[in-house]
Amino acid sequence: MSSILEKNPTPLELIIPEPVYFLRNIIARYNWVDGKPTSDILGYLYEASNTDSYTDVSVFIAGKAPVIPVDEFQARRLLKEKFYVEFEQAFISIWFNYKTKQIDDKVVATSIRIVEIV
């Protein structure tokens, strides 16, 4: 029997009320065919830490250009620049990770935006 949570994603803000996250990394996710990656980018995975709870999340956003080009993000992070973001319509659910043999969180959102911290 599968989990009710697996089929019923929960809005992320119900779990983590603070909407602002510190963006740590942006990773392109590629389509795979016959066990090999193609050049087709499915979307981007954003690794971020919540600014209030310090909870780490990885949020997938399908089919869009990254919020900032990956090369530019990495170069600016090397210069110690910090990026704060908010995710739009972010939902969390669970899935079984066959690689690690454990249940993991799956977070998807429709979009992301860079925000100013005052």
KOLPA-53143 format. One record per residue (C-alpha): x, y, z. Coordinates in steps of 0.1 Angstrom, whole numbers, padded with zeros to 4 digits, always signed. Each point is the difference from the previous one (the first is absolute). Layout:
REM residues N
XYZ...
//
This chain:
REM residues 118
+0000+0000+0000+0014+0034-0009-0001+0031+0023-0028+0025-0002+0027+0027+0001+0016-0013-0032-0032+0007-0020-0010+0032+0019+0027+0026-0001-0001+0026+0028+0007+0037-0005+0036+0006+0012-0011+0031+0020-0021-0023+0023+0032-0018+0010+0025+0029-0002-0020+0033+0005+0029+0024-0008+0000+0005-0038+0036+0013-0005+0029-0024-0007+0038+0004-0005+0008-0014-0034+0031-0023+0002+0000-0017-0034-0017-0004-0033+0002-0033-0018-0013-0008-0035-0021-0032-0002+0003-0019-0033-0023-0025-0016+0013-0036-0001-0005-0025-0027+0012-0037+0002+0020+0009+0032+0019+0029-0015-0006+0037+0003-0010+0020-0031+0006+0036-0007-0037+0008+0007-0003+0020+0033-0032-0009+0018+0003+0028+0026+0022+0012+0029+0005-0012+0035+0005+0029+0025+0018-0009+0032-0009+0025+0027-0001+0005+0038-0029+0017+0017+0010+0033+0016-0021-0006+0032+0002-0038+0007+0032-0007-0019-0017-0030-0015+0017-0011-0032-0023-0007-0031+0006-0010-0036-0028+0015-0022-0005-0012-0035-0015+0024-0026-0008-0016-0033+0006+0014-0035+0011+0035+0007+0033+0019-0004+0018+0004+0034-0007+0031+0021+0035+0010-0008+0024-0017-0025+0018-0028+0019+0035+0013-0011-0008+0035+0012-0014-0013+0033+0031-0021+0007+0024+0029-0009-0019+0024+0023-0001-0025+0028+0038-0003-0002+0000+0038+0006-0021-0007+0032-0031+0015-0014-0032-0013+0016-0033-0008-0017-0033-0002+0018-0030-0015-0017-0037-0008+0004-0017-0029-0017-0034+0003-0016-0026-0028+0005+0025-0023+0017-0013-0034+0011+0016-0027+0020-0006-0037-0002+0019-0032+0008+0016-0026-0022+0021-0031+0005+0036+0005-0010+0012-0034-0014+0036+0011+0001+0001+0008+0037-0028-0024+0010-0018+0027+0019-0030+0023-0002+0009+0035-0013-0018+0033-0005-0009+0011-0034-0007+0037-0005-0012+0015-0032-0010+0036-0008-0013+0019-0030+0026+0029+0001+0026+0017+0021+0009+0037+0004+0030+0018+0016-0010+0022+0029+0018+0028+0019+0007-0004+0037-0004+0033+0018
//
